[in-house]
Amino acid sequence: MYNLKTRIKSLDDKERRYTKAYLGVMSERLYKEQARELVKKRTQLKNELASVELELLDTPRLSIEEIIDGTQELLRNLDLTDKKYIVRKIVDKIVATQKEAIIWGHIPILVTEQAGLRANNRFGGSSKCWKIHII
């Protein structure tokens, strides 16, 4: 949904650029073609956004207790190899002493597009040395 909104905003920016170009050097015929294409793309994106928002409204709302109960039941029914796979996928680091154990981990998000600010991976930062590319 965030991606659709940014794409609509980029179309608005593109339309402003075409308008400025039309005032300068672009022919009226070319401007009208570009404007029609932009309107068509904007309409398509707004329809997609409306369908996504409608789909989100139609999803059933579960309480926290229902989610926890369902997850516990699912985990109880898994075999050992599936449980090991889940632990290896989620847990990043374990530090244990005789008195306590600290477990670091993450829950992977299954999305096909970028989620969040400059998020190319779960760390969201530059892959270069931070001394060179300060974020």
C-alpha positions in Angstrom: 0.0 0.0 0.0 2.9 2.3 0.8 4.5 1.6 -2.5 1.2 2.4 -4.4 1.0 5.8 -2.6 4.6 6.6 -3.5 4.0 5.6 -7.1 0.9 7.9 -7.3 3.1 10.7 -5.8 5.8 10.1 -8.4 3.1 10.3 -11.1 2.1 13.7 -9.7 5.7 14.9 -9.8 6.0 13.6 -13.4 2.9 15.5 -14.4 4.3 18.7 -12.9 7.5 18.2 -14.9 5.6 17.6 -18.2 3.6 20.8 -17.5 6.8 22.8 -17.1 8.2 21.3 -20.2 5.0 22.1 -22.1 5.4 25.7 -21.2 8.9 25.7 -22.6 9.5 23.4 -25.5 7.0 20.5 -25.7 4.4 20.4 -28.4 0.7 20.4 -27.4 0.1 17.0 -29.1 3.0 15.4 -27.2 1.8 17.0 -23.9 -1.7 15.7 -24.3 -0.4 12.2 -25.0 1.7 12.2 -21.9 -1.1 13.7 -19.8 -3.5 11.0 -21.0 -1.0 8.3 -20.2 -0.4 9.7 -16.7 -4.1 10.0 -16.0 -4.6 6.4 -17.1 -1.7 5.2 -14.9 -3.0 7.2 -11.9 -6.5 5.8 -12.3 -5.1 2.3 -12.4 -2.9 2.9 -9.3 -5.8 4.5 -7.4 -8.0 1.5 -8.2 -5.4 -0.9 -7.0 -5.0 1.1 -3.8 -8.8 1.1 -3.2 -8.9 -2.6 -3.7 -6.0 -3.2 -1.3 -7.7 -1.0 1.3 -11.0 -2.8 0.8 -9.3 -6.1 1.2 -7.6 -4.9 4.4 -11.0 -3.9 5.8 -12.5 -7.3 4.9 -9.9 -9.3 6.7 -11.1 -10.9 9.9 -9.8 -9.4 13.1 -8.4 -11.8 15.6 -7.7 -11.2 19.3 -4.2 -11.6 20.7 -5.4 -14.7 22.6 -6.8 -16.3 19.4 -3.5 -15.7 17.6 -1.5 -17.1 20.5 -3.7 -20.2 20.8 -3.6 -20.9 17.1 0.2 -20.5 17.0 0.7 -22.8 20.0 -1.5 -25.4 18.5 0.4 -25.2 15.2 3.8 -25.4 16.9 2.7 -28.4 19.0 1.8 -30.3 15.9 5.1 -29.8 14.1 7.7 -32.5 13.9 11.2 -32.0 15.3 12.9 -31.1 11.9 10.3 -28.3 11.3 10.8 -27.0 14.8 14.6 -26.9 14.3 14.2 -25.1 11.0 12.0 -22.4 12.7 14.5 -21.9 15.5 17.4 -21.6 13.1 15.4 -19.1 11.0 14.4 -16.9 13.9 17.2 -17.1 16.5 20.4 -15.0 15.7 22.4 -15.3 18.8 22.3 -17.0 22.2 24.4 -16.0 25.2 24.0 -18.1 28.3 25.5 -18.1 31.8 24.7 -20.3 34.7 22.0 -17.8 35.9 20.4 -16.5 32.7 20.1 -17.0 28.9 19.8 -14.1 26.5 18.3 -14.9 23.1 18.4 -12.5 20.1 16.3 -13.1 17.1 14.1 -11.7 14.4 10.8 -12.7 12.8 11.1 -12.6 9.0 8.5 -10.5 7.1 7.2 -12.2 4.0 6.8 -9.3 1.6 7.8 -9.1 -2.0 8.6 -5.4 -2.0 10.6 -3.0 0.1 9.2 -2.4 3.6 10.3 0.7 5.5 12.9 3.3 5.0 15.7 2.2 2.6 15.1 -1.4 3.6 17.0 -3.5 1.1 17.4 -6.2 3.8 16.4 -6.6 7.4 19.2 -4.4 8.6 18.1 -1.5 6.3 21.5 0.1 6.1 24.2 0.4 3.5 26.3 -2.7 2.8 29.4 -0.5 2.6 31.5 0.5 5.6 29.6 3.0 7.8 32.7 5.2 8.0 32.4 5.8 4.3 28.7 6.0 3.9 27.2 7.5 7.0 23.4 6.9 7.1 
